[in-house]
Every structure is written in C-alpha cells, then in structure tokens.
Amino acid sequence: MLQSLLEETESIALNTKENICEWTRENRKKPDEKSIIDYAIVPRKTEAKVEDIRVDTVGTHRLKGKEETDHNTILLETNMEVKTKHTVKRVWKRGKPQDWANFNNDMEQSVKEQKPKNFDELEEMINTKLKKHIGQITIRNNSKRESKRAKEIREMKKKAAKQFKEACKTKPSNIEELKNHYIDMQKKLREQL
C-alpha cells in the first residue's frame, strides 16, 4: 500500500540514513521496546534538497497530549527557496478629527456647487476629497524589517540550536539544560517578532 502511494504521488520514503541506531518508536512504559517504523515522505524532485534527517530522541519536538506519544519526531533539514508573492496595497489613512472635519466641509461645499448626477460621479468626488484631506499609505508585504533586538535573539537561538544539536549526538550531562535554553530562545524570538 505504501509503495503504491509513493508511486502515485512520485514520492520517496526517507529513513534516518546514517542514523540507523536512532529509533523512531520507543514504548515509554517499556523502554526495551523500540523499533524503526516511521519514515519521512518527500517528492522525488526535492529529495536532493534534503540536507539532514534525524530523529528527535530527546523529545524537544515531540507532540504532547494526555499521554506522551511513543513516536519520536523525524526532523528534516532542507535547502529550498520559498518564493513569496509580493503585494502592494493602497489604504486610506485614519485621519485626524480636523482632517475629517475639513473633508466633510469640502464635500458639503462641492455637493452644493455641483450635485453628482450618478453614483460614479459621487464616488469620484469622495475619492478626490479623501486623497486631498486624509491621504493614503502603501502597504507592502515584503517591507517587514527585523529590529536589531530580534536579529540578536535570532542569532542567539541559532547558537542554542547548534549547541543542542551537538549535545544530542554526544549526550552530555547538561543536555536538559541545553534543551531548555534552546526552547527559551525560541519563545523569546516569537515574542520579539
């Protein structure tokens, strides 16, 4: 069944490559009961972009629920470009109370001088007066700049991730401390953004 699914979707099931001794399933109540039964499925055309595949045996990325799952999380590190659609949108400014008062007075005066004959003329008159008194701003989805503090925290998070990744390989006594530091850095970065 898995083989036919992979063929139909032109995908491939990746196992843990060189990390053969990392179990994807460990019974939490019976520590001796372990197996490698989980795989990561990726499209064949992106298989070459998978740089690293590893199993989170420590539990940093493990899903939590009422009971802890027996399955360890498989982590893929890829090198892919994600193209985002850049949009530009013009929206009205909020305007200060005095700006709106000026807009209202100007509209009233214009309607007295020349009544619009149809909705299109009225709409054109409103837009002209809004531009004159309130103004517009341009919003781009690609103009978000990170603050200096966010950049610092991002670098600290990367450093903590690297330390924790190395610790997962060597299993030092302070692995729990490194794990908590990495999680704290993730939280701080989320708060900053």
N, C-alpha and C positions, 0 to 999 in steps of 0.2 A: 504494500500500500504506500509506504513512504517512497519507494523507488518510483512508482508511477506518478506520485505528486511532484517529485523532483523533476521528472522528465517533462511533465505537462507545463510546469512553471519555469523550465530552463534554469533550475537552481541546483545548488550543491550543498550537501550537509558537511559542515566542518566539524572535526573533533578537536581535541586540545593539542594537536600537532605534537610538539616535543614535550609537552607537559603530561606525559602519559600517566604518571603516578598521581595526578590530581583527580579526585573522584567528583563526579557531577551529582551524585546522590549519596547522602550519608544519613542513616537512620539515627536521629538524635537521641532515641531512647536505648538503642543497641549500637554503640559505637563501632563494633566489629562488622556490622552490616553495611557494606559500601559497594557502589557499582558506578560504571560509566555508561549511563543510558540517555543522556541529554546531548543534543547537538545544536549548533547554530546553523541556520539555513540562510544562504545568501544567493543572489542571482549569479550565474556563471560569469557574466561580463564584469562583475565587481569583485570577484574572488581575488584577483591580483592586488586589489587595493586594501585588502585586509593585512595590516602590518603585524598585529599581535592578537593572539587569542589566549585567554587564561581563565581559570576557574577561581572564583572568589571563595576560597575555603575558610577564610577568617569570618566572613559574614557581614562585611561592611555594606554590601549592596543587596543583601538577602531580603526578600519580601517578608514583612511582618504581618501577623494576623493573630487570631486567637491562640493558635499553636504555631510554633516555628516550622517552616517547611523543611522537608528532607532534601530538597533540591538546592544545590549551590548555583549561584548566578554565573552565567558564562558571559565574560566581558570581551567585546571585540574592539580593537583599536583600528580605525580605518584612516585612509588618507584620501578624502573625497572633497571636491569643491561643491559647495551648495550655492546655487545661483538664486538670488533673491530678486523678486520683481520690485523695481524702484518705482514708487508712485509719487506724484506731486499733486497736491490738493490745495485749492484756494478756499479759505473760510473767512467769514466776517469776524472782525474783532468784536470784543464785548462792548466797547464804547463807554465813555464816562457819562454820567447823567446830563451834563451840559451838552455833550455831543448829540445825545438823543433829543434834547430839547431843541437844538439847532436844526436837526433833521426834521422834526415834526413841524417847526415853524416854516422851514423851506418847502416842505411838501404841501402844507396848507396854502402857502402863497402860490405855488406852481399850479395847484388844482384850481384855485380861484382865477388865475390868469388864463389857463387853458385846460379845460376838462378833458381827460383822456376819453377817446371815442370807443376804445375796446380794452380788453384785458391786456393785450400785448403792449399797448402804449402805457398803461398804468404800471405794468411790470418794469418797462424800460425806465420810466420816471423814478420808480422806487430804487432800482439798482443804481441809477446815476446819483441820486441823493445819498444813498448808503455809501457809495465809494467816496463821495465828497466829504461827508461828515464822520463816518465811522471807520471806513477803511477795511482792507483785507490783509490777511497774512498767508504766507505759503508754508505748507507743511510737507516735508519730505520724510519718507520712512527710512532713508539711509543717512540722515544727518545726526543720528544719535551719537554723541561723543561721551566716552567714559571719563569720569572725573579722575583726577590724579590719585585720589584715595582708592577708587575702585581698581585702578591699574595696579597699585601697590598690593592690594588684597588679592587680586588675581595672581600675581607673581608668587605671593606667599602660599596661596592654595596649590599652585603648580609644584612648588618646592615640597610642600607637605605631601602631595600625591606621590611625588618621586621617592621621598623617604619611605612612605608607607609601602609602595610597590616593591622597593628593595627589601624592606623588612619582611614582606610576605614570602620572599624567596629564602631569606636566611633565618627566619623565625626567632628573632632576639627576644629577650625577656621583656622589653618595653614595647612590644607590638601593640598592646591595647592602648597605651598612651599615644603612640603614633597614629593609631586609628582615630581616636577621639580628637586629636589635634587636626587631622585631615577633615573630619566631619565639621568641626568648629569653623574651619576656614571656608568650607562650602556654605555654611549658614551665614557667615559674615559677608561673603560675596553676594549672596542672594539678597540680603538686607540692603547692601550698598547699591545694588542695581535697582 
